[in-house]
Amino acid sequence: MSEENRLGDYLRARRELVTPDDLGLPSHGVRRVPGLRREEVALLAGISSDYYLRLEQGRDRNPSAQILDALARVLLLDDTATAYLHQLAAPRPRTRRRPSRRPAVPPATAQLLGSIGLPAFVTDRTLDIIAVNPLATALVPAVRVGENRLRSFFLDPAERDLHADWAATAAQCVAVFRRRLGTDVDDPRVVRLVGELSLKSAEFRKVWARHDVRPVVDKPIRMNHPQVGELSLTLSKLDVDGPDGLALAAYHAAPDSEDAERLALLASLTTGPARRRTSGADRHTGRAENRLDRPRPTT
């Protein structure tokens, strides 16, 4: 998404994903562009073709809320995508960006990771992993402190092999990433990450160009785990209180299911007297790092 014309880029990307058949329009002759033509969008939204062209080209950046809602209806946007469209059109104050820093994990969240009994980890707003418990790494080896979930999905062959529905899961990850960023895509870490993935992965370029924005959905994720076999788990995410945009993610299975039994088996294989515990935040550096359990006193 270009810095100068985010609204226009989004409108064009979504227009190309809607076909005349989706809206019950007749489709005659050879169409030179995928999806709807600009004049079709303008007609259905009740605005002039010239005005819609100005919106896509970035020559008009102040459409009314009514126009945005009309465009959202034509482009078949859901509530999340419609809210994102309004966000793109809102004026953005020019503020001086602070240097990026690695956020610290709140102590209570770190304690929760160590006691939850489920594979769980914490990511920042760019999907960098800043805290993780051992069971999460045993389930998904790429879930380690310092790794990035997007980078792992698109550049790590082992991640692709692990996920039975890799393409759908990766696309959902990108859509959640874009939603969490909102319009704040000029963070240097985001620019570097998107640039790296765009250069190295054709699949990422294709998914990123769709401009999908989606909330996290509690949808089963199918895995082929080398130790315990096939698993169908749900990945749930909760926002962590604070200004840093952290989220806690946990994999879980339906109670009393075969998947729950296999997850319990993996947990039994993972635990041990010298196991490594949850990553926490170093009080001096603010960086996340793993700590070994201290021996418990014997009685």
ABEGO torsion letter per residue (X at the ends): XBAABAAAAAAAAAAAABBAAAAGBBBBEBBABBEBBAAAAAAAAGBBAAAAAAAAAGABABBBAAAAAAAAAAAGBBAAAAAAAAAAABBBBBBBBBBBBBBBBBAAAAAAAAAAGBBBBBBBAAGBBABBBAAAAAABAABBBGBBAAAAAAABAAAAAABABAAAAAAAAAAAAAAAAEABAABAAAAAAAAAAAAABAAAAAAAAAGBBBBBBBBBBBBBBAAAEBBBBBBBBBBBBEAAGBBBBBBBBBBGBAAAAAAAAAAAAABBAABBBBBBBBAAAGBBBBBBBBBBBBX
